[in-house]
Amino acid sequence: MPLAPVPFTPQHVPDQRGRTVVITGASSGLGEALAGTLAAAGAHVVMAVRSLDKGAAVRASLARTAPREHLELAELDVADFDSVRRFAATMAGRRLDVLVNNAGVGNIEHRISLQGHEVQLATNHLGPALLARLLHEQLAGASDPRIVTTGSNLYRHLPVRLGPQDLDGRRRYSRNGTYVRTKTLHMLWAVEHQRRLSAAGSPVRSIVAHPGMVTTPMNTALTSRRDRALAAVLGRLWGARDPGQGVRPLLFAATSPDVDPHLFPGPVGARDDALVGFEAFRAPVTDEALAALVWRSTAETTLVGRVAGR
């Protein structure tokens, strides 16, 4: 049974001293909010960012309220498999407690990554899947290790077409539709990851949480008048939150001792209620046969060999 909503703010975050957290997309929006809050709570935060210059500016800003020595910068472009592998190599031998797969893109024109994949797919699904698998060993040696995925509840409101044999969506492309499809694909994969981790007896948990609609650059720096108008309407309809409010379910997923990987934490109530609610996943995220297909297709696409528990 889903749990009743609980209040969860930065003040509810348990002491994070001694824990190391990797956050992708940490130079803006939710990732920036996560990095600042967790560093202030004592965690050592690896801010994995595409631009080190931008990351350095954000780190300097966060250091006004969090210890600078708790904020480490590292270069990572999750859309680039080579960059993911280089980053994972720099983490070799380190104990990691939490990986937050937060980096994401949406509402962009069709582009191709360095490995030949559509960029939304590479950023929102393939790269995060590769990173999660490559860091398994470092996570498995920690106490209460977690992989937290920034998901989306849009799959509950919009039709989603998933084709594991056509991950790149070469048959059709729309900026918004591809965003929803790729986010849902990764949620399906992350829930399947939890099944496999559990079956293998791994201590690592795969948890998916969502922030609701948030006023991040993805939703505010839109180029077309139509998209800006649509975002404004949806923001009013769905009660868009700022990153400091939207980050609460992710903080819960990353730090709460009461987290359940079988539930989907997200914001509930008014923006200022500071409540995190819990829902059961729905189809297609719960489709185990589809998840197995997506898992195999993703492994083949990212060229990750089979490792026990993964």
N, C-alpha and C positions, 0 to 999 in steps of 0.2 A: 504494500500500500504506500502511495506517495506520502511523504511527511508533510506536516503542517508547515507553513512558511515560518522562517526564523529571521530575526534581525541580524544583519551582518554588515559591519562597517570596518574601516581600518582599525578602530579601537577593539574590535573583536578578534583580530588576527593574533594567534598565539605567538609566543616568543619564537623567533626564527633564527636565533643565534646558533651557529654551527652548521646551518643548512646552506647549500649552494643551489641556486635556481637559475636555469637558462631560460631567457625570454626572447623569442624571435619577434621581430617588428617592434623593438623597444624604443624607437626614436620618435614615436608619436602616438597619440590616441590611447587606446587601452593598454598597449605595451608600456608606454611611458608611465601611465598611472600605476600599473602593476610594479614596475621597477622601483619607483619612488616609495611606494607603500611597503614593499617587502624589504627593501634596504633599510628603511627607517625602523622596521621591526627586527632588524639584526641579521637578515640573510645576506650572504654574499651573492650578488646578482650579476650574472654574465649577460650584458646587453648585446644581443646578437643583431647587428644592423647592416643594411646594405651600404650606407654611406658613413664612413668613420668620422668625417667632418661634421655631418649633421648629428651623429651620435655624441660627439664630444660636446657640442653645444647643449644638447639635452642633458647630458651627464652633469655639466656645470650648473645648469638650472636646478636639477634634482639635488645637487650637493648642498643647496641652501637649507634643505630640511632633512637630508639623509647623509650619513657619513660618506665622504667621497671614496674612501678606501673600500667601501662595500659595493662599489659600482665599477665593474670591469667591462671594457669595450672589446668587442670581437666582430670581425667582418663576416657577414653571411648573407648571401642572396639565395633564398630557399628555392627560387625558380631554376637555379643552376645546379645540377647534380654535382659538378666538380667542386663548386663552392661548398656544398653541403658536406662532401667528403673531406675537403680540406679542414673545415671547421671541426668535424667529428675527430679528425686526427689530432687537432690541438687539444681536444678534451681527453685524449687517451691517458689512462693512469690516474685520472681525477675521479673522485667520488661525486656524483651528482644526485641531488635529492629530488629535484623537480625539473621537468622540461615543460615549458608552456609553449605549445605550437600556436602562436597568436598571429604571426604575419599573414596578411591576406590582401588581395586586390579584388576590385570589382568595377563594373560599369566602364570597361575600357574597350577600345577598338581591338579587333583581332590582331594578335601579335604572336610570334613564334619564339620560343626560348632557344638557348644555345644548343640544347640537345634535340630540338625539332618538335617540341610539344607546345600546344596552345598555352599562353602565359597564365591565364587564370587557373587552368588545370594544374600546371606545374607549381604555381605558388600556393594554391589553396589545398591541394591534395598530394601530388606526387612528391614534392620536396619535403613536406612535413612527414609523410609516411617513411621516406628514406631516412630522414634524420632520427625519427623515433626508433627505428630498427638499429641504426648504427650506434646509438647511445645506450642501447639496452644493457650492455655489460657495466657501464659506469653507473647506471641507475640501480641495477640489481644488487649492488654492494652497499646500498644506503639503507637507512632506517625509514620505513614508510615512504618508499619512492613512488612518484606519480608522473604520469604524462597527462597534461591538461590540454585539451583542444578547445579553442575558441570556435564554437559552433554557431549555428543560426537556426532560429525557429521558423524561418520563412517557408520551410518545407511543409509546415502545417497549414499554410495559407495559400500557397501557390502550387500549381501542378509541376511535378518534377519528372523529367524523362531521363532515366539512367540506362546507359548502354555499356556494360563492362567490356564488350568487344569493340567499342568505339569510344574509348576514354577521351580522346581528343575532340570528340564532337565534330568530326570533319563533315558530317552530313548536314549539320545545321549550326549556326552561331548567332546568338544574340547577346548583347553585353550583360543585360540583367538576368536573362534566363541561364546563361552560362555560369554566372556567379552562384545562383541558387543551386544549380546542378552540381558544381564542383564542391561547394560547401557540404551539400548533402552526401556526396560521394565520400568525402573524408569522414564525416560522422559515421556513415555505414562502416567504413574501414576501421575507425577507432573503436566502435562497439565490438566489432569482430576481433580486434586486437585484444580487448579485455577478455573475451571468451578464450582465446588461445593462451594468453598469459595465465589465466586461472587454471586451465586444463593442464598446463605445464608446471604448475606449482610455483610460478614466479611471484616474488613479492611486489613486483611493479604493477600498478593499477593504471588503467587508461580511463580517463574521466572526461566527459564532454559537458561543457557549460555554455550558456549563451548570455549575451549582455542586453538583449532586446535591441531596439533601434537606438543607435548612439550617434551623436554629432561629432564623428571623427572625420578626417579629411576625405575618406572614401565617400561619405554622404554629403559633405559640404563643398568640396572642391570639384563640383560637376561642371562640365563644359557646355552642355546644351541647355537651352531655356526649358525644354520639355522635361528633362531629367531633374532640373532644379525645382520645377513646379511639382513634379511627382513626389520628390523627396520631402518637400514642404508639406504636402497633403498627408503623406504617410506619417511624417513626424508628428503632426497634430493628432492624427487618428490613433497612432500607436504610442503616443506619449514619449517622444524621443528624449533620451537622457544624455547628460554630458558624460565624458569618459570617467570622471570620478564617481558617478552614480552607476554607470553601466559595468564598472569593473567589479562590483561586489560579488556577483556569482562566480567570477573567475578566482577572486581571492578566497572564497569559500572552498572551491574545488581544489585550490593549491595548498590550503593550510588547515582546513577544519578537520578535527579528528572524527567528525560524524559524517564525512562524505561517503556516499554510496555510488559506486560506478554504474549501477543499473538504473539510476535516475538522472534526470536532465535539469540541473539547477538553472534558474533564470530569475529575472526581476518580476515582482508582482506588486500590485497596488500602485499608489501614486508615486511620483518620482522621489518625493522626500520621505517615503515610508521606510526606506533602507531595509526592505524585506527581500529575502531570497526564497523563492518557491521551488517546488520539485514536482516534475511531471514524469510520467512514463514515456519512453520513446514510442513512436508510432511507425507504421509502414511509410516509406520503404526502409527506414533505418532498422526495423526489426526483422527484415526478410533475411533469414540465415542462409538460404540457398544463394540469393543474390550477393550477400556479403562474401561468401566463399569464392564466387566468381570474381568479384572486385579485388579480393585479396590476392588471388593468383595472378590476375591481369596486372595489378600494381607491382607485384614482385618481379614479374617478367619485364615490365616496362622500365623499372628502376635498376634491374639486374642485381637484385639482392638475393643471395643464396639462402637456403633454409638453415636456420639456427634454432636449436631447441628452445621452446618457449616463445618463439616469435613467428 
